[in-house]
Amino acid sequence: MAKPDVSKIYGKIKIVDSFPDYKVKVVDSFPDLKVKVVESFPNSPGKWKIVDSFPDFKIKIVDSFPDFKIKYVDSFPGSR
């Protein structure tokens, strides 16, 4: 399966245990996407607002076989 276009994965994100849209591994280096958790305007690549309902994407945090890898950052979110 091809890697997803991580530049399109932003907005309202729900962390789930089952039936995710994507499986994600959190890493310290070489991420596919740098993620900044925001409270408002999650409207560009890498900006995620964590929600409990009506998510744009459902994400499961995994240790192995991720669809892509993320790193949490305080600034400059987005893909490489």
C-alpha positions in Angstrom: 0.0 0.0 0.0 1.3 3.4 -0.9 2.0 5.9 1.9 -0.8 8.4 2.4 -0.3 12.0 1.3 0.5 13.3 4.8 0.2 16.9 3.6 -3.6 16.4 3.4 -3.9 15.0 7.0 -4.8 17.9 9.2 -7.9 19.3 10.9 -9.9 17.6 13.7 -8.2 14.4 14.8 -9.6 11.7 17.1 -7.3 9.2 18.7 -8.9 5.8 18.6 -8.2 2.2 19.5 -10.1 0.6 16.6 -11.1 1.3 13.1 -8.6 4.1 12.4 -8.2 5.9 9.1 -4.4 5.8 9.7 -2.0 4.0 12.0 0.7 6.4 13.2 4.0 6.0 15.1 5.3 8.8 17.1 9.1 9.2 16.6 11.9 11.6 17.6 13.6 11.7 14.2 12.9 11.3 10.6 9.1 11.8 10.8 6.9 11.8 7.7 4.9 14.7 9.2 5.7 17.2 11.9 2.5 17.8 14.0 1.6 20.8 16.1 -1.4 20.3 18.3 -3.5 23.5 18.1 -6.7 24.7 19.8 -8.0 26.6 16.8 -7.5 26.8 13.0 -6.2 23.4 12.2 -6.2 24.4 8.6 -2.8 23.6 7.2 -0.6 20.5 7.0 0.6 19.3 10.4 -1.9 21.2 12.4 -4.1 18.8 14.5 -6.9 19.7 16.8 -7.6 16.7 19.1 -11.4 16.1 19.3 -13.8 13.5 20.7 -16.5 13.8 18.1 -16.9 14.6 14.4 -13.2 14.1 13.5 -11.8 14.7 10.0 -9.5 11.7 10.6 -9.3 8.9 13.1 -5.7 8.0 14.2 -4.4 5.0 16.1 -1.0 5.4 17.8 1.0 2.2 17.1 4.5 0.9 17.8 4.9 -1.1 14.6 3.7 -1.1 11.0 2.5 2.5 10.9 1.0 4.1 7.8 3.3 7.0 8.5 5.4 8.5 11.3 4.9 11.8 13.1 6.9 14.0 15.5 5.2 16.5 17.8 6.6 20.0 17.4 6.0 23.4 18.8 6.7 25.3 15.6 7.0 24.7 11.8 4.5 21.8 11.4 4.0 20.1 8.1 5.8 17.6 5.9 9.5 17.7 5.2 
